[in-house]
Structures are given as C-alpha cells and as structure tokens.
Amino acid sequence: MKILCRGLLVSILRRATMTMRTLILTTLAFVCLATTSTSHQAQAPAPAMLEATQMFLDTLDPVQLAQSTMPFDAAERYNWFYTPVDRKGLPFKSMDTVQQEAALNLLKAGFSEKGYGKAETIRQLELVLFEMSGRAFRDPELYYFTIFGQPSEHGPWGWRYEGHHISQHWTIVNGYAMATSPQFFGANPAEVREGPMRGTRALGAEEDLARTFIHSLNSSQRAQAIVSKTAPDDILTTNDREAVSQRDAGVAFGSLTAEQQQALVRLIEEYANAQPTQVAHDRLEQLHTGGMNQIKFAWMGSIERGQAHYYRIQGPTFLVEYDNTQNDANHIHSVWRDFNGDFGEDLLAAHYRQFPHHAEQ
C-alpha cells in the first residue's frame, strides 16, 4: 500500500498545478496514512511476506530462480539442518548487492525486529568462527533462501531461510494463515570473549531469563524442575521431521506463584517474539487455549552460569528446547516446535478439507 501511495503521488503531482498539488498532497497523504494504518492493524504479516518475496524473486535471473524455487510438495520442504551442511536454495554468496538487499527485506518481513536482530547477529558469528578455525565454510554469506510453491494470495506456499545455526520455516495458506515453525536459533560462541565482537551474546536473553526463573524456585519446586543432574549433548528433538512430546516431567505452571508465572511467560515470549507481532500474539493465544496450567518447565544440568545446562518448556501444543553444553557450555542450540503445526501441517489439513481437489494437484 505504501508503494502504491507513493506511485500515485508521483504520477499525479507531475501533472498538477501548484494549488492542485497542495490539495492533492494533503488529501492523498490522509488517505494513504489511514489506509496503511488500517491495513497494518487488520492484516497478518503474510501480505508483507508475499510482497517481499515477489520483489526478491523479481531481482533474480533464470539460473538463480531455478536454484531458489521448488514445488510446494517437494520433499525438500521438510528437510532442515542447523549444522554446516550442503544446502538447497540460493545463498547470499550468489547474489549481487541489490539481490542481497531484497533478501534482507524479506527477512525483515519474516521476523520481528528482535528476531531479525538475532538472526543477523548469529550470521555474523560465522566471522568469529572463521577467525578461530580458518575454514572456508565459516561464512556469513552461506545462508540460503528457498521458496516453495507459487507465492500467491490463494492456496499454500512457503519459504525457508537456513544456514549454520538458523533454520526458519514459514508456511502461508490463502494469503493470511501462517505457520512459523520449526524455528531454530543457535549461537557459537554463545558469548564472544575476544575480538571486535567481544561481549556479543546473540541468545543471551534465552539463557538469562531461564536462569533467573530456575533460581526463583523454592527447594520443593526446584526438585520438580531439575529432572537430571546431567545435560544432554543437544536438544532432544534434534532436526527430526516431526517433533515428539518429551517425557512429562518438570515443574507445572499451575504450581508457580504469580511472580514465577510471569517470569516463565517472559521466557516463552522471548521465543515467540522472534516472529512478527501478530504471529507472536497468535502463538501465545494458542498456549492459553491449550491450557497454561498444563505447561511444564524441566531443567537438566547445573544451574550455575558457565556450566552445561539444558531446559525445555512443554505444553499440549508446543515445545521449546534449549541446550548449552558444547564448547565448555558456550554453544547454544534452541528451538520452537509445534506438535501439530510444524511446516503448517494443521493449516494445510484444514485447507485440503475445504478444497480437497488442491490435495490432488
């Protein structure tokens, strides 16, 4: 809408007298402001992603288009990795500066400002790893974009952004319904201890909020929350295609004080708020619908900073996992999974029930 309004202003003002320009400028500015504000409040982020995706694709040549696009039903849509591996899609490294800018604008449409900041900080950590190892695959330009299906206001399509320690999947159905998981963020180093990025903690809040929460528990609550003195080497669901509910263990939300409940909600929000405001709001609404009192928090390992630790937050519909054990507990893996909604499975099931012929295409 902003682009349309700017286009109208430029086109009309070129042919208007000075007096007419004043009147037109005032009127159109009011209309555009009102329309843009209304659209922003009423629409989910899907339209912004659609526009940004189309603008990104418009910058690509035929070879790049072939590399960056796949059918929506491609098996590749369900593949995801957070380690350094050969990936499908179009990396920053294969783009010119205009294309890279369009790609970054797509990321800004996909993430919230906070989520975009995390993603870009994680990407820049590859420079730190390159300085430490000298290995060519430690490269902030080896992050890949893949578009699945035909971006449209009708039917399903999706896109993936992936590289070392980032794997984010968006599925859009009929121009408004969205799924945004799996959502994986990692950080190595979790805290940069030397060099130009010294002090950087890409996922510091995910650690600090959880540690504050575990220390707020009384002895009885802590005994329920800490389910093992040893932390696992990685998140338990790893990069499995389907997230499976973990052991029903930990301290229950309903057994917490009001202050402790607020602290746990703040931690959950830190993960949810990586997504645009409306998506984060919808995520949290689903948790309330599913039953907040059924959410449990489980911790493994030491509760002291600098020691290996793991935690998970699990409810009827979702799972958050966090692990910091590698590299002397300075290497984080974290993920948000939806048991029924990863890769938009719940949205697609509803869509195909309504339009069964689409499932056959």
C-alpha positions in Angstrom: 0.0 0.0 0.0 2.9 2.4 0.8 4.4 1.7 -2.6 1.0 2.3 -4.3 0.5 5.6 -2.5 4.0 6.8 -3.4 3.3 5.9 -7.0 0.0 7.8 -7.1 1.6 10.9 -5.6 4.5 10.9 -8.1 2.3 10.3 -11.1 -0.4 12.9 -10.2 1.9 15.6 -8.9 3.9 15.7 -12.1 0.8 16.9 -14.0 -0.7 19.2 -11.3 -0.6 22.9 -10.7 0.9 24.3 -7.5 -2.5 24.9 -5.9 -3.7 21.5 -7.0 -0.6 19.9 -5.7 -1.2 21.3 -2.2 -4.8 19.9 -2.2 -3.8 16.6 -3.7 -0.9 16.1 -1.4 -3.0 16.8 1.7 -5.8 14.5 0.6 -3.7 11.6 -0.6 -1.5 11.8 2.4 -4.5 11.5 4.7 -6.0 8.6 2.6 -2.7 6.7 2.4 -2.0 7.2 6.1 -5.5 6.0 7.1 -5.4 3.0 4.7 -1.9 2.0 5.6 -2.7 2.2 9.3 -5.9 0.2 8.9 -4.1 -2.5 6.8 -1.3 -2.8 9.3 -3.7 -3.4 12.2 -6.0 -5.7 10.3 -3.6 -7.8 8.3 -1.3 -10.7 9.4 2.3 -10.4 8.2 1.5 -12.8 5.3 0.8 -9.9 2.8 4.1 -8.3 3.7 5.9 -11.6 3.1 4.2 -12.1 -0.2 5.2 -8.6 -1.4 8.8 -9.0 -0.2 9.1 -12.5 -1.7 7.8 -11.3 -5.1 10.2 -8.3 -5.0 13.1 -10.7 -4.2 12.2 -13.1 -7.0 11.9 -10.2 -9.4 15.6 -9.4 -8.9 16.8 -12.9 -9.8 18.0 -14.2 -13.2 16.6 -17.5 -14.6 19.5 -19.6 -13.1 19.0 -18.1 -9.7 15.2 -18.6 -9.9 15.8 -22.3 -10.7 18.1 -22.5 -7.7 15.9 -20.7 -5.2 12.4 -22.2 -6.1 10.9 -25.6 -5.7 7.4 -27.1 -5.9 5.4 -26.7 -2.7 5.1 -30.5 -2.3 8.8 -31.1 -2.7 10.2 -33.4 -0.1 12.9 -30.9 0.5 10.4 -28.6 2.3 10.6 -30.9 5.2 14.4 -31.2 5.4 16.1 -28.9 7.8 19.5 -28.7 9.3 21.2 -26.4 11.8 24.8 -27.7 11.3 27.2 -26.7 8.4 26.0 -28.9 5.5 25.4 -28.5 1.8 22.1 -26.9 1.4 19.5 -26.3 -1.3 18.5 -22.8 -2.2 20.1 -19.5 -3.1 22.8 -18.2 -0.7 23.8 -14.6 -0.1 27.1 -15.5 -1.7 25.4 -16.0 -5.1 23.6 -12.6 -5.0 24.6 -9.1 -6.0 24.1 -6.2 -3.7 20.6 -5.4 -5.0 19.5 -9.0 -4.6 21.0 -9.2 -1.1 19.1 -6.1 -0.1 15.9 -7.7 -1.4 16.7 -10.8 0.6 17.3 -8.8 3.8 14.0 -7.1 3.2 12.3 -10.5 3.0 13.9 -11.4 6.3 12.6 -8.2 7.9 9.1 -9.2 6.7 9.5 -12.7 8.1 10.9 -11.8 11.5 10.1 -9.2 14.1 12.8 -6.5 14.7 14.0 -8.6 17.6 14.0 -11.8 15.6 15.8 -10.1 12.7 18.4 -8.8 15.1 19.0 -12.3 16.5 19.3 -13.8 13.0 21.8 -11.2 11.8 23.9 -11.5 14.9 24.0 -15.3 14.6 25.0 -14.9 10.9 27.9 -12.6 11.8 29.2 -15.1 14.4 30.4 -17.0 11.4 33.2 -14.3 11.1 34.3 -15.2 14.6 34.3 -18.9 13.8 36.3 -18.2 10.6 38.9 -16.3 12.6 39.1 -19.2 15.1 39.3 -22.0 12.5 40.2 -20.5 9.1 37.7 -22.9 7.5 36.1 -21.6 4.3 32.6 -22.9 5.2 32.5 -20.5 8.2 31.0 -17.8 6.0 28.1 -15.3 6.8 27.2 -15.4 3.1 26.4 -19.2 3.2 22.8 -18.6 4.3 20.2 -19.8 1.9 16.7 -18.8 0.7 14.3 -21.3 -0.8 10.8 -20.5 -2.0 8.3 -23.4 -2.1 5.3 -23.2 -4.4 4.0 -20.1 -6.1 3.7 -17.1 -3.8 0.1 -16.1 -4.0 -3.0 -15.0 -2.0 -4.6 -18.3 -3.0 -3.5 -21.7 -1.9 -0.4 -22.7 0.0 3.2 -21.6 -0.4 6.2 -21.2 1.9 9.8 -20.2 2.2 12.8 -21.2 4.2 15.8 -19.3 5.5 18.7 -21.6 6.6 22.3 -21.7 7.4 24.6 -22.6 10.3 22.5 -22.2 13.5 19.5 -20.8 11.7 16.6 -22.8 10.3 13.3 -20.9 10.0 10.3 -22.1 8.1 7.2 -20.0 7.1 4.1 -21.6 5.5 1.3 -19.3 4.2 -2.1 -20.5 3.2 -4.7 -18.4 1.3 -2.8 -15.2 1.9 -3.3 -14.9 5.6 -3.0 -18.1 7.6 0.6 -18.6 8.7 2.8 -21.3 10.4 6.3 -20.3 11.6 7.9 -23.5 12.9 10.3 -25.2 13.2 12.1 -22.1 14.5 15.7 -22.8 15.3 18.4 -20.4 16.6 21.8 -21.3 17.7 24.9 -19.4 18.8 28.6 -20.3 18.7 30.1 -18.8 20.7 27.2 -18.1 23.0 29.3 -15.3 24.3 32.1 -13.9 22.2 35.1 -13.4 24.6 37.6 -11.7 22.4 38.0 -9.7 19.2 35.8 -7.0 17.7 32.5 -8.7 18.7 33.7 -9.3 22.3 30.7 -9.4 24.7 28.2 -10.3 22.0 25.5 -12.8 23.2 23.1 -13.5 20.3 20.8 -15.5 22.6 21.7 -14.0 25.9 18.0 -13.5 27.0 17.1 -17.1 26.4 19.8 -18.1 28.9 19.4 -15.3 31.4 15.6 -15.4 31.7 15.7 -19.2 32.2 18.4 -18.9 34.8 16.6 -16.2 36.7 13.5 -18.4 36.7 15.2 -21.5 38.0 16.8 -19.5 40.8 13.4 -18.1 41.7 12.1 -21.6 42.6 11.9 -22.8 46.2 13.5 -26.1 47.1 10.4 -28.1 46.5 9.7 -26.5 43.1 13.4 -26.9 42.1 13.3 -30.6 43.0 10.4 -31.0 40.5 12.0 -28.8 37.8 15.5 -30.3 37.8 14.9 -33.7 36.2 18.6 -34.7 35.7 22.0 -33.5 37.0 23.4 -34.1 33.6 22.5 -32.1 30.5 22.2 -33.9 27.1 24.6 -33.1 24.3 22.0 -31.4 22.2 18.3 -30.6 22.0 16.4 -34.0 22.2 14.3 -33.5 19.1 17.4 -32.6 17.0 16.3 -31.9 13.4 13.6 -34.6 13.4 10.9 -34.1 10.8 8.2 -34.5 13.4 8.5 -33.2 17.0 7.6 -35.8 19.6 6.3 -34.8 23.0 9.0 -35.4 25.6 8.7 -37.0 29.0 6.0 -35.5 31.1 8.4 -34.0 33.8 9.2 -30.7 35.4 7.5 -28.1 37.5 4.0 -27.3 36.4 2.9 -23.7 35.6 -0.1 -24.1 37.9 2.1 -24.7 40.9 4.1 -21.5 40.5 3.5 -18.2 42.2 2.1 -15.3 40.2 5.6 -13.7 40.0 7.1 -17.0 38.9 4.4 -17.5 36.3 5.2 -14.1 34.9 8.9 -14.9 34.7 8.1 -18.1 32.8 5.8 -16.3 30.4 8.5 -13.7 29.7 10.8 -16.6 28.8 8.2 -18.1 26.4 7.6 -14.7 24.9 11.3 -14.3 24.2 11.0 -17.2 21.7 7.6 -16.2 20.4 8.6 -12.6 19.8 11.2 -13.6 17.2 8.2 -13.6 14.9 6.1 -10.5 13.8 3.8 -9.1 16.5 0.6 -10.8 15.2 2.2 -14.2 14.9 3.7 -13.9 18.4 0.3 -12.9 19.7 -1.4 -15.9 18.0 1.3 -18.2 19.4 0.6 -17.1 22.9 -3.2 -17.2 22.4 -2.8 -20.9 21.4 -0.9 -21.6 24.6 -3.7 -20.1 26.7 -6.3 -22.1 24.7 -4.3 -25.3 25.2 -4.1 -24.6 28.9 -1.3 -22.7 30.6 -1.5 -24.9 33.7 -0.5 -27.9 31.6 2.8 -26.3 30.7 5.8 -27.7 32.4 9.4 -26.5 32.8 12.2 -29.0 33.0 15.9 -28.4 33.6 18.9 -30.6 33.3 22.5 -30.0 34.4 24.0 -27.2 36.5 22.1 -24.1 37.4 25.3 -22.0 37.6 26.4 -19.9 34.7 29.3 -21.4 32.7 28.2 -24.9 33.3 26.5 -27.3 30.9 22.7 -27.0 31.1 19.5 -27.7 29.2 15.9 -26.8 29.6 12.6 -27.3 27.9 9.1 -25.8 28.2 6.4 -28.1 27.0 2.7 -27.8 26.7 -0.1 -29.7 24.9 0.6 -28.0 21.6 4.2 -26.8 21.6 7.8 -27.5 22.8 10.7 -25.1 23.4 14.1 -26.7 23.8 17.4 -25.0 24.8 20.8 -26.7 25.2 24.2 -25.2 26.1 26.7 -27.9 26.6 29.2 -27.9 23.8 32.4 -25.9 23.8 32.5 -25.8 27.6 28.9 -24.6 27.7 29.5 -21.7 25.3 27.4 -23.0 22.4 23.6 -22.7 22.3 21.0 -24.7 20.4 17.4 -23.6 20.8 14.1 -24.4 19.0 10.4 -23.8 19.0 8.3 -26.7 17.7 4.6 -27.1 17.2 3.4 -30.6 17.6 0.6 -30.3 15.0 1.7 -27.2 13.2 5.3 -27.6 12.1 5.6 -26.9 8.4 2.0 -25.7 8.5 0.6 -29.2 8.7 -2.5 -28.1 10.7 -3.2 -25.3 8.3 -2.7 -27.5 5.3 -5.0 -30.2 6.7 -7.8 -27.6 7.2 -7.2 -26.2 3.7 -7.4 -29.6 2.0 -10.5 -30.4 3.9 -12.1 -27.3 2.5 -10.6 -27.7 -1.0 -9.9 -31.4 -1.4 -9.0 -31.1 -5.1 -6.0 -29.0 -4.1 -4.5 -32.0 -2.3 -4.6 -33.9 -5.6 -2.7 -31.3 -7.6 
